[in-house]
């Protein structure tokens, strides 16, 4: 046994409690931040000024020994936990066998097994195929490629507030300019934007009517015969955890089916039990033609996928899909272990328990503070939209201040939204109720303390 493996075997379980051992940031984090500024490109920012050393369950430990309650999950990546036992064991075993051969050169069983698993668990019982990639943006871009080949069309329809990635095409598909698009143009062409259902801001709870309004714009400005794909996040992520009104997604999927367009669900952030269903589309019984997954797919290792109808996926010529690292064997081993963990430990049900706890706590706060304009979300994907008191005017400075105050008290909280005024809460499904309550206590105190 190596010295590192011996250390892991002898390491004590991580205590599941918040602990402030130093000021935030502590001296070791300050030292590392100084090194970061001298070595890492300035464009790579960080939400918090602390450096992680260890993580597990609902806790992240920094290099100074501070223990933070994790309400971020590495932006929805460590859904099964940052060091889930099955994932750790699977990666260790695979690393001892081989770390890479390139599936396109000498393939291996792990890639095939992940494809089989995704074909099984994603919505719909039709014949499917899967291709594996590295990042969510890469998978979104490949979904567009596949849809264009299958349909022989070029136009891609996306929605207000959307976030799809940082590559050239996915920047074009992303709605928010700063920081994702500013100064990086020109962008890929044939990308068109339609209005989203945003109940808190448009006041429309009729999702079918909202879909018809979007479809009217698509038909007038793009033309149904030109649309290769309609790409949508079932619940938007970076855009503000916006959940369209009921009926919006099914109406769009029906329009795509009737007009020969490919309906693509971007479940990069919502997939793998995050929303209290295995996939967010499941809630309304929507079966996408293609589904894009990443983030929670592999317990923290870089992996993404496009899964979809066999006749669409197989439209691309041999050699048209791939990449040197796509479906890396370590990531495939982790993905199989993450899916097993979700199923064996009932994590879909756990996400719904987290939803009930968090919504009850947050709506109680909303009832006492008119700066909380909306509390929304599903499963362990919950948002608090902050506004100027008694209005619907976004208050990004308040969101920033509440997040910063929470960080200082040992709770990892993220912000998002087109207006920067949304607190997003993404705890790992391995978190305990006790940690959730403690984290929400801190969040409530932070909000009360900012005036």
Secondary structure, DSSP 4 states (H G I P E B T S, - for coil): --HHHHHHHHPPPPP-S-B--SSSS-HHHHHHHHHHHHHS-TT---SSS--EEEEETTEEEETTS-EEEESSHHHHT-TT-TT-HHHHHHHHHHHHH-S---TTTS--HHHHHHHHHHHHHSS-SS-EEEEEESSHHHHHHHHHHHHHHHHS--EEEEETT----SSHHHHHH----TTTTTT-----SSEEEEPPP-HHHH----HHHHHHHHHHHHHHHT-GGGEEEEEE-SB-STTT--BPPTTHHHHHHHHHHHHT-EEEEE-TTTTTTTTSSSSGGGGGT---SEEEE-GGGGTTS--EEEEEEHHHHTTSPTTSS--SSTT-HHHHHHHHHHHHHHHHTTHHHHHHHHHHHHHHHHHHHHHH-TTEEEEEEETTEEEEEEBSTTS--B-HHHHHHHHHHHHHTTEE-EEESTTS-EEEE---TT--HHHHHHHHHHHHHHHHH--
